[in-house]
Each structure stands twice: as structure tokens, then as C-alpha cells.
Amino acid sequence: MKNSLLISNKFKVIGWIVFVLSSGTYWVISYFDLPVPKIMLTLIPRVLNWSDGNLWDEIILSFVIIGLLLISFSKEKNEDEYISLLRLKSWQWSVLISYGVLFIATWTIYGGMFLAFMIYNMLTVLLVFIIKFNFSLYRLRTEGVSDEK
């Protein structure tokens, strides 16, 4: 079965580099409260803008998302039908877990904290997929155990 949405395997390494560098940069800037030069976008009128206009968060989050997408949609070196099945099951798991977390958060987190949670929850589907898919591949390669039940 040919999947036209998957990209070349070499993009997985690029995705890991982009993801690690961008999330590491965000962590260092946030944890150590480092002052960063402001990146302003003055072409857009401030009618709908209620923030200070610094675009660092948006730039870093964009690179995190790009890195995770490159990792998620890269082919394996030996992409066969069984790997495609593992990929499908991992996507199903990730969507179910992500929406389960969202359901619980809807009833337990309120106000501005919910908005902050939703920003991080955008990444949950991709992160859970990457973890589940790689764990399934690891089990398949080392133990010969499949997730199929």
C-alpha cells in the first residue's frame, strides 16, 4: 500500500534536530528567565493583538511543531504493510489519549490556565504518536512482539 503523505526517512533526523534545539531553546529561555530581544511585527495593526507583540514564543512553537511533524511523517527505512499498521494503531492511540486528556482537563482546569493547557495540548497528539510508534517498533525489533490483538 503506497502512502503518499509520508516523506523521506532522512527528514526524521532533521526533525529530531529541529525539535530538540527549539524545545531546548524554549526551556532555557523560560527556566532561566533570560531576556531575549523583541521581535516585533509592525505590519499588522494592533486591533486584535492583546499581547506585547514579541514573537519569540510563536517562532519557537512553530519550530517545535515543524520538528514533530517531520518526525511523525517520515518513512521508516523498511516501510512495509505491518509498519503501516503499527503507524495507524499508534495514530489511533494518540488521538484517543489526547482527547481523553482534553476531556479530563475540561472538567479540572479553568480560566487562563486552560488556555495555556490548550497550547501545550496541541502537541499531545504528535508526542503520543511518536512515543507509541517508536515503542511498538522497538518491541517488534527486539522481542518480535506485535501490538496486534
Secondary structure by P-SEA (a helix, b strand, c coil): ccccccccccaaaaaaaaaaaaaaaaaaaaaaccccccccccccccccccccccaaaaaaaaaaaaaaaaaaacccccccaaaaaaaaaaaaaaaaaaaaaaaaaaaccccaaaaaaaaaacaaaaaaaaaaaaaaaaaaaaccccccc
